[in-house]
Amino acid sequence: MGGSLYEISAELRNIFNFAMENDGEITQEQYDSLTITRENFTEKIEDYCKAIALTNYDIDACKCEKKRINNNQQVKANLVNKLKERLLEAVTKFGEEKQGKNGTTYTFTSGTFKLFTKNLVKFVVDEYRTNLLKNTLLSYFRELFINGVLIADNLKENGVSEEDEVNGMLGAINAIAKSTFETDLENKAVPVYLTKWVDFTVEDLKALTLNFSFEITAKNLITDGTYIAQAYSNEFGFREANATVVPISGEEENITIGQNQINTSLTIK
């Protein structure tokens, strides 16, 4: 607050100075001295309101300074990234090659600096196809549930294997999703890299995890045994489902809702 502190009482100024030196903390005795009584009401109200106004002014100034520093940091970080991009290009052109598990890497020594590249494999999710699979699956399941087709049953008793059940559902999902995709493609509502339809796979179903979120009162949970199933079957409940993709190791090649990509980075020592 600087000189503005001298516009408030010496007692309050001392408390402010103490707090600034102690990470905003004050003693119990100082806190007690801030109590407003009937006798000092008029004097302290004026003093405290003035202190609040002056401090808020300083807070706004700190926000502006913080924004300036953050902008300066971002500008410098962007510049560093641009320089590293050019260095990465140079090292991959003129550096010494070495074959590794994740492809070719490069090293280059210049004076006191050693530069080398590193390849990291990262699974990148295809947002469009992931959302298409999620929305189609939930919409289809909702329809089956409402019509009494999708129920908890014992597949073995019905003579249906789990594999046949999954493949049957997947075939229906692909038929619906393909129709949606073709409409989106016609309306130019798909990413430009998607030019033709590819069926979803069982590996996609294994990799796709759905997280549901809904509220229920304790009374309803106790008195209505079908409430949870109903919550999952209605439109509102399904729209609250969030999707994450976690590929099964070794099955990435058969997953169509994402793919492994190699990211090459540069290290300077």
ZAKE-291270 format. One record per residue (C-alpha): y, z, x. Coordinates in steps of 0.25 Angstrom, whole numbers, padded with zeros to 4 digits, always signed. Layout:
YZX ...
END
This chain:
+0000+0000+0000 +0009+0001+0012 +0024+0005+0009 +0021+0006-0006 +0014+0019-0004 +0028+0026-0001 +0032+0023-0016 +0022+0033-0021 +0021+0048-0018 +0018+0054-0005 +0005+0061-0011 +0000+0048-0017 +0003+0040-0004 -0005+0050+0004 -0017+0048-0005 -0016+0033-0004 -0015+0033+0011 -0027+0043+0012 -0035+0034+0002 -0032+0021+0011 -0037+0028+0023 -0050+0033+0016 -0055+0021+0009 -0048+0024-0004 -0054+0038-0005 -0045+0051-0007 -0049+0066-0007 -0052+0074-0019 -0039+0082-0016 -0031+0069-0016 -0037+0064-0029 -0034+0077-0036 -0020+0076-0031 -0019+0063-0039 -0021+0071-0052 -0010+0069-0062 -0005+0081-0069 +0006+0084-0080 +0015+0089-0070 +0014+0077-0060 +0011+0066-0071 +0024+0058-0070 +0025+0058-0055 +0011+0055-0052 +0010+0044-0063 +0022+0037-0057 +0016+0038-0043 +0002+0034-0047 +0006+0022-0055 +0015+0017-0043 +0004+0019-0033 -0006+0011-0042 +0004+0000-0044 +0007-0001-0029 -0008+0000-0025 -0012-0011-0035 -0001-0020-0028 -0008-0017-0015 -0022-0020-0021 -0017-0034-0026 -0011-0036-0012 -0025-0033-0006 -0032-0042-0015 -0023-0054-0011 -0026-0050+0004 -0041-0050+0001 -0040-0063-0006 -0032-0069+0006 -0043-0063+0016 -0054-0068+0008 -0048-0082+0007 -0046-0082+0022 -0060-0078+0025 -0065-0089+0016 -0057-0099+0023 -0062-0095+0036 -0077-0094+0031 -0075-0109+0026 -0070-0113+0039 -0082-0107+0047 -0091-0114+0037 -0085-0127+0040 -0086-0125+0055 -0101-0121+0054 -0104-0133+0045 -0099-0142+0056 -0106-0134+0067 -0119-0135+0059 -0117-0150+0058 -0115-0151+0073 -0127-0142+0077 -0136-0150+0068 -0132-0163+0075 -0131-0158+0089 -0139-0146+0090 -0153-0144+0095 -0164-0146+0085 -0175-0136+0082 -0186-0138+0071 -0188-0125+0062 -0196-0121+0050 -0183-0125+0041 -0180-0138+0048 -0171-0141+0060 -0162-0132+0066 -0151-0134+0077 -0145-0126+0089 -0133-0129+0097 -0126-0121+0108 -0112-0123+0111 -0105-0114+0122 -0108-0099+0118 -0112-0103+0104 -0126-0106+0099 -0127-0113+0085 -0140-0115+0078 -0144-0119+0063 -0153-0112+0054 -0161-0117+0042 -0163-0108+0030 -0171-0112+0018 -0165-0108+0005 -0170-0111-0009 -0159-0117-0017 -0160-0116-0032 -0157-0128-0041 -0148-0122-0052 -0149-0133-0062 -0164-0134-0062 -0166-0119-0061 -0157-0117-0074 -0163-0128-0081 -0177-0122-0079 -0172-0108-0083 -0165-0113-0095 -0176-0122-0100 -0187-0112-0098 -0180-0101-0105 -0175-0110-0117 -0189-0115-0118 -0196-0101-0118 -0185-0096-0128 -0190-0107-0138 -0204-0104-0135 -0202-0089-0137 -0194-0090-0150 -0205-0099-0156 -0216-0090-0152 -0222-0099-0142 -0219-0091-0129 -0225-0077-0131 -0232-0067-0122 -0247-0071-0122 -0259-0071-0113 -0261-0085-0107 -0275-0082-0103 -0279-0078-0118 -0272-0091-0122 -0280-0099-0112 -0267-0104-0105 -0266-0103-0090 -0253-0098-0084 -0252-0111-0077 -0253-0119-0089 -0243-0111-0097 -0233-0112-0086 -0235-0127-0084 -0234-0129-0099 -0221-0122-0100 -0216-0129-0088 -0219-0142-0094 -0210-0139-0106 -0199-0133-0098 -0199-0146-0089 -0198-0155-0101 -0186-0147-0107 -0179-0146-0094 -0181-0161-0091 -0174-0164-0104 -0162-0155-0101 -0161-0160-0086 -0161-0175-0091 -0149-0171-0101 -0142-0164-0090 -0144-0176-0081 -0138-0185-0091 -0126-0176-0093 -0125-0174-0078 -0127-0159-0079 -0137-0158-0067 -0134-0157-0052 -0133-0171-0046 -0145-0169-0037 -0154-0168-0049 -0157-0182-0054 -0171-0182-0060 -0179-0171-0067 -0190-0163-0059 -0199-0154-0067 -0199-0139-0065 -0211-0133-0058 -0219-0120-0059 -0213-0116-0046 -0199-0117-0053 -0204-0107-0063 -0210-0098-0052 -0196-0098-0045 -0187-0096-0057 -0184-0082-0060 -0177-0078-0073 -0169-0065-0075 -0166-0061-0089 -0155-0051-0094 -0153-0046-0107 -0149-0033-0114 -0157-0024-0124 -0155-0011-0130 -0165+0000-0127 -0167+0001-0142 -0170-0014-0144 -0180-0013-0132 -0187-0002-0138 -0187-0006-0153 -0189-0022-0151 -0201-0025-0143 -0198-0040-0144 -0183-0039-0139 -0186-0043-0125 -0193-0055-0128 -0183-0059-0138 -0172-0057-0128 -0179-0067-0119 -0181-0077-0130 -0167-0078-0135 -0156-0087-0130 -0147-0076-0124 -0158-0069-0116 -0163-0082-0110 -0148-0086-0106 -0147-0073-0098 -0159-0077-0089 -0155-0079-0074 -0163-0088-0065 -0166-0086-0051 -0175-0095-0042 -0185-0089-0032 -0194-0099-0026 -0209-0096-0023 -0211-0097-0008 -0219-0110-0005 -0216-0116-0019 -0202-0121-0016 -0206-0136-0016 -0210-0135-0031 -0198-0128-0036 -0188-0137-0042 -0177-0127-0046 -0173-0126-0031 -0177-0130-0017 -0177-0125-0003 -0165-0130+0005 -0162-0128+0020 -0149-0122+0024 -0144-0124+0038 -0135-0114+0044 -0128-0113+0057 -0128-0100+0066 -0118-0099+0078 -0121-0089+0089 
END
